[in-house]
Amino acid sequence: MKTRVKTLTLALSCLMTAGAVQAKTEIQLQRFFGACNAEYGNSTDVADASGECGIMTTLLNKFQKENPDIDLKVSTVAWPGYDQLTAQMAARTPPDIVTMHDSVISDYQSRKLIVPIDKYLKDEGIKKSIFTPTATRGVTRDGHFYGLPLDTWTMLFHINTKLMAKAGLMKDGKPVLPNSPKELLEQARQFKKATGKPYMIQSLSNETAAYARLFYTYMFQQDSDFFANPKKVKLVTPEAKNVVNLFKTIYDENLTTKHMDYPATVAAFSHAEGGILLNGNWLISAYDKQSKNPKSPLYQSYDAEPYPFLYHKSKSHFVDGHAWVVPNQQHSEAEQKAIGRFFKFFSSHDFQWSRTGHLPSVSSVLKTKEFLDLPHRKEILSITQTGKGLPNGVKRQFAVQDIIGEELAAAITGETPVEDALQSAQDRINDMMANL
């Protein structure tokens, strides 16, 4: 009898174990932000992680640990990963959750390749009102959220304050930044004369995004509605010429570095080879760390500020953001619940992600002491009020960015006359838009 009871107990135990295994819900997640499993692959200590990759990896590990009934399968793709995603969608094998730039959402939303996430938010009690206006605009299409806002990012002036002091461009411990195109050129010349180094460090080789993002900011500041029609751009304008001619002068007068790609400029700023690096907020943490190292050329010599207002018709800065989106495919009730819980987790850990240098998507985080105490966050907080992107109706924004960047680089370096470059960019973009 005892043998029968033991056998029955063992059988029931096996069935329960099998049931538990079967109950585990698998979610396929695809992301960019790099791979760093050697350092963070087994870590769930988010507070100890740094950088985009480290913080993202530990956040995903932490979610998995806290949700053992969900099997989170993570795939890391080379930035930005959209060619791979499009191929997966064509093969009808997309992941369940994907990282996506806000500026790309319209490309997928307009073709019904991703779905609204309103129900996921409602089921988890996540109110849309918790998100900043900038983050909300980034993911909203046709009145619906098409992604969970992850952050807002922008381009900054990363500033070597020691070199600025040598050039007489510091006041009360803060860098003196230009208030007009005229002042920009005057300060750049003053800096070059005093230090013998270029005022700006810019990515000009194998890089199209930097010029386009700079161009957008200074077009916005002139209140230029160059995409008034989302299907047709207007670039041959006095406002566009103002921007291109200004930065062509900087190039012609050797007030900027030349022939550097992205990694070279990041390293050049670290080695104090120029005054101001034009790059994104995601570099704040790395440079702040260097500024606390006595052996670094940046020791006690780093600041970060939004792009200055050179034009004053509109207080604006170009911004974009990252979001989690859900590709359009059938999901079981268990899968839907798992996705909702994932969204709840990330909206609750918005501060930790903001340590990357990106601005929070959750409004309340912006007011917390722990966020405001992070290095240089108070300096860039205004971006949450001044930030704007291209109109949501503009499709193929990455391709638009590439075209504008290519043509502006040709104009600024003197390969193409300014007006011809702007005309070419306008024609290329409008031809592309006409064939979408």
Secondary structure, DSSP 4 states (H G I P E B T S, - for coil): -HHHHHHHHHHHHHHHHHHHHHHPEEEEEEE-S---HHHHTT---GGG--HHHHHHHHHHHHHHHH-TTEEEEEEE-SSS-HHHHHHHHHTT---SEEEEEGGGHHHHHTTT-B---HHHHHHTT--GGGB-HHHHHHHEETTEE-SEE--BEEEEEEEEHHHHHHTT-EETTEE---SSHHHHHHHHHHHHHHHSS-SEE---SS--HHHHHHHHHHHHTTT--TTSBTTB----SHHHHHHHHHHHHHHHTT-B--S--HHHHHHHHHTT-SSEEEEEGGGHHHHHHHHT-TTSTTTT-EEEEEPP-SS-SS--EEEE-EEEE-BSS---HHHHHHHHHHHHHHHHTHHHHHTTSPBPSBGGGGGSHHHHTSTTHHHHTTHHHHEE-S-TT---HHHHHHHHHHHHHHHHTTSS-HHHHHHHHHHHHHHHHHT-
